Amino acid sequence: MNIPGALCCPNGELAVRIGAIVPDSSTTIVINSADRTRRIVGTEILRSLGLPNPVLALRNGTMGWRLARLALEHGSNRLFPEKPADLAIRRAAVVALAQRWGVVPAASEIVLGWATDPTRTLYVLDVRTREEFKATHLPGAVHAPGGQLLQATDQ
């Protein structure tokens, strides 16, 4: 079930897909989920990227919508666009955000060194879509959807 007209886009895809989903920078974006954490994370992802759009988290999410006796839609299959037209721009914004927070990418040689070091334990989490993961991934990698990763660190 979902809010009528809503489009499904996991938080792990939101940063690179938002331009294709909402091409008008004056359109208000409302982030919704069945739980509070994903709404907050999705909203803050877009705000951190510096989107000019007003970005809001829907209070109480899908359950709040239902408790307000508003109709829910069932069986929707609307998904985020497969190939965003502005992918290069979105990727640049993500790289800039990572740099602003001091996230340093690890070179493949370094990761390979960690993987072959018997004194280390290494977990490789692939946060791409399930389809991308199935098509190709590093040996030993585990699929961990980016939008769920923050909520599942105990797993």
Helices and strands as residue ranges (DSSP letters): H 11-21, E 29-31, H 36-48, E 55-57, H 61-67, H 87-100, H 108-116, E 125-126, H 130-135, E 142-143, H 146-149, G 150-152
